[in-house]
Amino acid sequence: MVNRMIVSNVLHRPIRTAVSVLAVAIEVGMVMLVVGMTHGLVDDAARRVQGVGADVMVQPPGTSFMFGLTSAPMPVKYADLLARIPRVQAVTPVLFQTNLSGGLNVIYGIDLASFDRVTGGFVYHAGGPFTGPYDVLVDDLYARANHVKVGQTLTLLNHDFRVCGIVEHGKGSRIFIPLDTIQDLAGSRDKATIFFVKGSDPGYVDDVVAAIHQLLPKHNVLSIREYMSLMTSNNLPALDAFVTSLISVAVAIGFLVIFLSMYTTITERTREIGILKSLGASKGYIIGIILREAGVLCAAGIVGGYGGTLFAKRMILTQFPTLSVELTPEWWLWAALLALGGTLMGAFYPALRAARLDPIDALAYE
């Protein structure tokens, strides 16, 4: 009987019901997409650094583990010193430059021969290696997102580059140009931002790190394993605050819409509530009905939010192949719980108001 009454109430005002469900769906979708895109961004950056194939990375003193935030204060000649350390198989210097044309990208300036020794070499989808100082390699995702073909001209760092090859994604950057060229453009001749070091045996990585610390005591030396553990949104305070702010906005939207919807419902059904109370319905019974009705709206909104999120993810990845959206099971649950919590909070005051109505006043309400 109660369930039929709840369903009838929900269907009685289809537009208001649809708006309430949509608000919850938007809340769920915002939470999942914001978190998914944030985690995807951080995890993708970490996986691409791991994909370089190095075991250790060496950065200048006082630098952040977030790439692209430093220039090039280290001499390239450090590569020879690092290569002499026992159990070091290969070393490659890389110079980072941030490029804003066509989106935000960190360009790797590489010495192709040493970079290949560390990474095992690029897998070419089209074209081939550098043949001139103003050649550029792009990965397949960047090429697909920007409709880039071999032989095409790209403007990077205010210069024109010829696309000489399209490579498999996952080896650090999405754009690579010769080290000498990027040094000239950046005014950093014989300088590097980072050294990727590959060991001869993964079991001796800690020994290599200790040896590098002795050689360059003030520099930032991290094993790739340690770097991967640091690359989480929790270790990026600004990003974590951004995610928390957007989630708060999403919950507030759901709360306010449900509050308004249920408050209006109580006002419209004052006489019905008076009848129920005159028949002996308790305050708990009235509150229970209102909260269960809100729960039905919330459940429909959660399902709609899940479906909308999956559709939005597909659209985002179709339009922007270089982005990554990770929808983890943990946040499927958290999104639902946040939506449910916001819905119940939004419905509680209207439910309490309904329970406190005087039956005589409610029956006399026009």
C-alpha positions in Angstrom: 0.0 0.0 0.0 2.7 2.4 1.0 4.9 1.5 -2.0 1.9 2.1 -4.4 1.3 5.5 -2.7 5.0 6.4 -3.1 5.0 5.4 -6.8 1.8 7.3 -7.4 3.2 10.4 -5.8 6.4 10.2 -7.9 4.4 9.8 -11.1 1.8 12.5 -10.2 4.2 15.3 -11.1 6.3 13.9 -14.0 8.2 17.1 -14.8 9.2 17.7 -11.2 10.2 14.1 -10.8 12.3 14.3 -14.0 14.0 17.4 -12.8 14.8 15.8 -9.4 16.1 12.6 -11.0 18.2 14.7 -13.5 19.7 16.7 -10.6 20.9 13.5 -8.8 22.1 12.2 -12.2 24.2 15.3 -12.8 25.5 15.1 -9.2 26.6 11.5 -9.8 28.0 12.3 -13.2 30.0 15.3 -12.0 31.6 13.3 -9.2 32.5 10.4 -11.3 33.8 12.4 -14.3 35.8 14.9 -12.2 37.4 12.1 -10.2 37.9 9.9 -13.2 39.5 12.6 -15.3 41.7 13.7 -12.4 42.9 10.2 -11.7 43.2 9.5 -15.4 45.4 12.5 -15.9 47.8 11.7 -13.0 47.9 7.9 -13.7 48.4 8.5 -17.5 51.3 10.8 -16.8 52.9 8.3 -14.4 52.4 5.4 -16.7 54.1 7.2 -19.6 57.1 8.0 -17.4 57.2 4.4 -16.4 56.9 3.4 -20.0 60.3 5.1 -20.7 61.8 1.9 -19.3 64.2 3.6 -16.9 64.8 2.5 -13.3 65.9 5.8 -11.9 65.5 9.4 -12.7 67.8 12.3 -11.7 66.5 15.8 -11.4 68.1 19.1 -10.2 68.1 20.1 -6.5 64.8 21.2 -5.1 62.6 20.2 -8.0 59.2 18.7 -8.0 58.4 15.2 -9.1 55.8 16.8 -11.4 57.4 17.1 -14.8 57.3 20.3 -16.8 57.7 22.6 -13.8 61.5 23.0 -14.1 63.8 24.3 -16.9 67.3 22.9 -17.6 69.8 23.6 -14.9 71.9 20.3 -15.2 74.9 19.9 -17.5 74.5 17.1 -20.1 78.0 15.9 -19.2 76.4 14.4 -16.1 75.3 11.6 -18.4 78.9 10.3 -18.7 79.4 10.4 -14.9 76.2 8.5 -14.3 77.1 5.9 -17.0 80.2 5.0 -15.1 78.3 3.9 -12.0 78.3 0.2 -11.5 75.2 -1.7 -12.7 74.1 1.3 -14.9 73.3 0.0 -18.4 72.3 3.3 -20.1 71.6 6.9 -19.4 69.7 9.5 -21.5 69.4 13.2 -20.9 66.0 14.9 -21.7 65.2 18.5 -21.9 61.5 19.5 -21.1 59.8 22.5 -22.7 56.1 23.3 -22.3 54.2 24.1 -25.5 50.8 25.8 -25.4 49.9 25.7 -29.1 47.3 23.0 -29.8 46.8 22.4 -26.1 49.2 22.0 -23.1 52.0 19.6 -23.8 55.4 18.9 -22.4 57.8 18.3 -25.2 60.7 16.0 -24.7 64.0 17.0 -26.3 65.9 13.7 -26.7 69.1 12.3 -28.0 67.5 9.5 -30.0 70.4 7.1 -29.8 70.6 7.1 -26.0 66.9 7.4 -25.6 66.5 4.2 -27.6 69.0 2.4 -25.4 67.0 3.2 -22.3 63.5 2.6 -23.8 64.3 -0.2 -26.2 63.4 2.0 -29.1 60.2 3.4 -30.6 57.6 1.4 -32.4 56.8 3.4 -35.6 53.2 3.4 -36.9 54.3 5.6 -39.8 57.5 7.3 -41.0 60.8 6.9 -39.1 63.4 8.5 -36.9 64.8 12.1 -37.1 66.6 13.0 -40.3 67.0 16.7 -39.6 67.2 19.2 -36.7 63.6 20.4 -37.2 62.0 17.0 -37.4 59.4 15.9 -34.8 58.0 12.6 -33.6 54.5 12.4 -32.2 52.7 9.5 -30.6 49.7 7.9 -32.2 47.1 9.4 -29.8 48.4 12.9 -30.4 48.3 12.3 -34.2 44.7 11.0 -34.0 43.5 13.8 -31.8 45.1 16.5 -34.0 44.7 14.7 -37.4 48.5 14.8 -37.9 50.1 12.9 -40.8 53.8 12.2 -41.6 55.2 15.0 -43.6 52.9 17.6 -42.1 54.2 20.8 -40.6 53.6 21.5 -36.9 54.3 24.8 -35.2 56.0 24.2 -31.8 57.9 26.7 -29.7 57.3 29.3 -32.4 59.1 27.2 -35.0 57.9 25.0 -37.8 58.7 21.3 -37.5 58.2 18.5 -40.0 56.5 15.3 -38.7 59.0 12.6 -39.5 57.3 9.8 -37.7 54.3 8.6 -35.6 55.2 6.3 -32.8 53.4 4.1 -30.3 52.2 6.0 -27.2 53.5 5.4 -23.7 57.2 6.5 -23.7 57.1 9.7 -21.7 55.9 12.5 -23.8 53.6 12.7 -26.8 55.9 15.0 -28.7 59.7 14.5 -29.3 62.2 16.8 -31.0 66.1 16.5 -31.2 67.9 17.5 -28.0 70.3 19.9 -29.8 67.4 21.7 -31.4 65.4 22.2 -28.2 68.5 23.3 -26.4 69.1 26.1 -29.0 65.4 27.2 -28.9 65.4 27.3 -25.1 68.8 28.9 -24.8 70.0 26.0 -22.8 73.0 24.7 -24.7 74.4 21.5 -23.2 71.8 21.4 -20.5 69.2 18.8 -19.5 66.1 18.8 -17.3 66.3 15.1 -16.3 68.4 12.0 -16.7 66.7 8.7 -17.1 68.9 5.9 -15.9 68.4 2.2 -16.8 70.1 -0.4 -14.6 71.6 -3.7 -15.7 69.6 -5.6 -13.0 66.3 -4.4 -11.4 67.4 -6.1 -8.2 70.1 -3.5 -7.7 68.1 -0.3 -8.2 68.5 0.8 -4.6 72.3 0.4 -4.9 72.2 2.6 -8.1 70.1 5.2 -6.3 72.6 5.2 -3.4 75.5 5.6 -5.7 73.9 8.5 -7.5 73.2 10.2 -4.2 76.9 9.9 -3.4 77.9 11.3 -6.8 75.3 14.1 -6.8 74.3 14.6 -3.1 72.1 17.7 -3.6 70.1 16.4 -6.6 66.7 14.8 -6.5 67.1 11.1 -7.2 64.0 8.8 -7.4 63.5 5.3 -8.4 60.7 4.9 -10.9 59.0 2.7 -8.3 59.1 5.5 -5.7 58.0 8.0 -8.4 54.9 5.9 -9.2 53.9 5.8 -5.5 54.1 9.6 -5.3 52.0 10.2 -8.4 48.5 10.3 -6.8 46.1 13.2 -6.5 46.5 13.1 -2.7 50.1 14.2 -3.2 49.0 17.1 -5.3 47.3 19.5 -2.9 46.0 22.0 -5.4 44.5 19.2 -7.6 43.0 17.5 -4.5 41.4 20.8 -3.4 40.0 21.3 -6.9 38.4 17.9 -6.9 37.0 18.4 -3.5 35.5 21.8 -4.5 33.8 20.4 -7.6 32.4 17.4 -5.6 31.0 19.8 -3.0 29.3 21.8 -5.8 27.8 18.6 -7.2 26.4 17.5 -3.8 25.0 21.0 -3.2 23.2 20.9 -6.5 21.6 17.6 -5.6 20.7 18.7 -2.1 19.1 22.0 -3.1 17.0 20.5 -5.9 15.7 17.6 -3.8 15.0 20.0 -0.9 13.0 22.2 -3.2 11.2 19.3 -4.8 10.2 17.7 -1.5 9.3 21.0 0.2 6.9 21.7 -2.7 5.5 18.2 -2.5 4.7 18.6 1.2 3.0 22.0 0.6 0.8 20.4 -2.2 -0.1 17.4 -0.1 -0.9 19.0 3.2 -4.5 17.7 3.2 -3.3 14.2 2.4 -0.9 14.3 5.2 -3.6 15.6 7.5 -5.8 12.6 6.5 -3.0 10.2 7.3 -2.4 11.7 10.7 -6.1 11.7 11.5 -6.1 8.0 10.7 -3.3 7.5 13.3 -0.2 7.8 11.2 2.8 8.5 13.5 5.5 11.2 12.9 8.0 8.4 12.1 5.5 6.9 9.5 5.2 10.3 7.8 8.9 10.9 7.8 9.5 7.4 6.5 7.1 7.9 3.5 8.8 11.2 2.5 12.3 9.8 2.8 11.4 6.7 0.9 10.0 8.8 -1.9 13.2 10.8 -2.0 15.1 7.5 -2.0 13.2 6.4 -5.1 14.1 9.6 -6.9 17.7 9.2 -5.8 17.9 5.6 -7.0 16.6 6.6 -10.4 19.1 9.5 -10.5 22.0 7.2 -9.6 21.2 4.8 -12.4 20.8 7.7 -14.8 24.0 9.2 -13.6 25.9 5.9 -14.2 24.5 5.7 -17.7 25.2 9.3 -18.5 28.8 9.0 -17.2 29.6 6.0 -19.4 28.1 7.9 -22.4 30.1 11.0 -21.5 33.3 9.0 -21.1 32.8 7.6 -24.6 32.2 11.0 -26.1 35.2 12.5 -24.3 37.6 9.8 -25.5 36.2 10.0 -29.0 36.7 13.8 -29.2 39.9 13.9 -27.1 41.9 10.7 -27.5 44.8 12.0 -25.5 42.7 12.3 -22.3 42.2 9.5 -19.9 39.1 8.8 -17.8 39.4 6.2 -15.1 36.1 5.1 -13.5 37.2 3.1 -10.5 34.7 0.8 -8.6 35.5 2.7 -5.4 34.2 6.0 -6.9 31.1 4.3 -8.4 30.2 3.5 -4.8 31.3 6.9 -3.4 29.2 8.8 -6.0 26.1 6.8 -5.1 26.7 7.4 -1.3 27.2 11.1 -1.8 24.1 11.3 -3.9 22.1 9.4 -1.3 23.5 11.5 1.5 22.6 14.7 -0.2 19.2 13.5 -1.1 18.3 12.4 2.4 19.6 15.6 3.9 17.6 17.6 1.3 14.4 15.6 2.1 14.8 15.5 5.9 13.5 19.0 6.8 10.5 18.8 4.5 9.7 15.4 6.0 10.1 16.8 9.5 7.8 19.7 8.7 5.2 17.2 7.3 5.4 15.2 10.5 4.8 18.2 12.7 1.7 19.3 10.9 -1.4 19.6 13.1 -4.1 17.2 11.6 -6.9 19.8 12.0 -4.9 22.6 10.4 -3.8 20.2 7.6 -7.4 19.1 6.9 -8.5 22.7 6.7 -5.7 23.6 4.3 -6.9 24.8 0.8 
